[in-house]
Every structure is written in C-alpha cells, then in structure tokens.
Amino acid sequence: MPEYNFRIRESKIGLQIFDSIRKKYVVLTPEEWVRQNFIQYLIEEKKYPPALIAVETGLKYNKLKKRSDIAIYSRSGNLWMLIECKSPSVKISQETFDQVAVYNKSHKIKTKYLSITNGINHFCCKMDYEVGRFLFLKGFPEFE
C-alpha cells in the first residue's frame, strides 16, 4: 500500500491515531494501523466516498452482536462491502476469512463484496447468492 500521512499523538494510554471517518483519536494498535491505512487506500486510490464508509459498526447475526471493521455502503444506503482487518502478524487463512463470511450469513446482511486484509495480504470476493458461492477477485473493485 502507498504511504499516507496521519495525525498521531502521544497520550496517557499510548499512541493514538486520528480516524478521519469517526472524527476522533483512537488507540494505535497494529490492527488499527491496518484499518487506517486501508481506509486511506480505499478513499485515495479507489475513490470510495468517505461519507459511505463506516468503522466498527454493529451488526446482528442471529441474536449475536458483531462488529464490522470497515463497512462500505452503496449510494442507496445498502451494505455494499464488509472488510475485516487483522494485525500484520496474523496470517490470513480460511478461518480468518470465515470470520468475515459469518457476518454475511444474516438475511439482512447480504453485501456484494467480502474482504479481508492484514495490511500485507488483501483478499476480496464477490458474492453470488443465486448459486451460493463467491468469486475471489484479483483486486478491489472501483466504487460503483
């Protein structure tokens, strides 16, 4: 990923990074570093509108409450893409991909794309609900 400029500050609880989507400083963990860099990649390189990006939003799966790392909405307000962010030290495996896929199993949450990144490796797949499968893409789609 390209390098981006971030506002980082020292606080009593450690380093914090300014999240331009949530409009506040958050603790700078390895996963947060991946999330902030990936958000900037989507905005700067893929031209995703910042107003349609949500960070750590609540989702319901059956009766369980889950959180999505990054949710992208369509201009009509429907969930368009879910992105799960992992620390760079976490290897992306079938298990980590299944974590993001479980969010999509709810009938209310049928996103067009599911993605996962650890800041080093990035995977995006397009969902095909009629056939019941998904297709891994070579990159991330441009915003529609």
N, C-alpha and C positions, 0 to 999 in steps of 0.2 A: 504494500500500500504506500502511497505517497506520504510525505511528512506534512503534518498540519500544525499550525500554531494554536496553542491552548493557553488559557489563563489558569495558572496553577499557583496555589498559595499554601503556606505552612500554617497549621492551626494546632490547637491543643491535642486534637485527635490524629494528627499526622498530616500528610499532604492531601490536598483537595484539588479537584479539577472542576472548572465551570462547565456545567451541562447546558448547552445553548437551547436544548429542547425543553428541559424542565425549568430553565431560568434560575438555577441555583448551583452552589458548590456542593459536590458530593465527594466522599472519601475515595481517594485514588488507589483502588485495588488493581491487581493485574487484569481481572475481568472488566473492570470499569475502563481501563486503558483501551482494551479491545473494543468495548462498546462505543466509546467516544471517537476513536479513530474510524470505526466502521460507519458511524453516523455521518461523519465528515466526508467519507468516501462516497456514500450514497447521495449526499447533497451536492458536493463539488464535482464529482466525476460522472455520476449517473443522473444528476439533475432532479432528484426526488425533492418535492416541495417540503420544506421543514414543517409547515403547518399540518401536514398529513402524517407526520411521524410522532409516535407516542413511545415513551420509555417506561419500562416496568409497570405496565398497566395490568390490572386484574382481569383474569379470565376465569370462567367457571367450566369445569369438566366434571360431568355428573354432579355430585354435591361437593366436590373438592374445589378449593380456590387455588388457582395457579397464577403465576406472574410471567408475562412475556418480557424478554429483554428489550426487544425492539418490535413494534408493530407499525406497519405501513398501511394506510387506508387509501382507498380509491377516492376520486373526487366526489363520488356519490355517497361516501361515508361507510362503505363496506370494507371489511378487513381484506386486504389485498396480499400482504406478505407478513409472515412471522419469522423473526430471526432470533436464534438462540446464540448467545455469546459465551464463550468459555475462555479461561485463562490460557495464555500461550503454552503453559506446561501441561495442559490437558490434551491428550491425543483424541482426535475425533474418530469415533468408532461407530458401529451400528447402534450401540447402547446410547451414545450421546445424540445420535440422530433420532432415535426413537423418542427421546425426551421431548424434542420439538414436535414430533409427529403426534404425540399423545394430546397436545393442546388442540389439534385439528380434528380430533375424533368426535367432538361435540357437534351435534347437528346445527347448532347456532354458529359455530365457528368453522366455516368452510372457506379457507383462504385459497387464493390461486397459487401462491408460492410458499414453500417452506425452505428455510435456510439455516445454516449453522456456520460459525466461524470461531477460530481461536486466535485470530489475528495473523496467522501464518497460512493456514489452510481454510478455504471457504468453499462451501457447497450450497447449491441452490437447486431445488427441484420444482417442477411444475406439476400440480396435482391434476389427475384425470379421474373425476368422481364417477363418471359413467362406466368406465372399465374397472375402476377400483385399483389404480396403480399410480405411480409417479415416475416422471422422467427427469433424470439429472441433467442440468444444463451445463454448458461449458463456461458460462459466466453469469453475471447478474443481469436481468432484463432492464432495459430502459424503462423509465416510468411511463405508464400509459395515460 
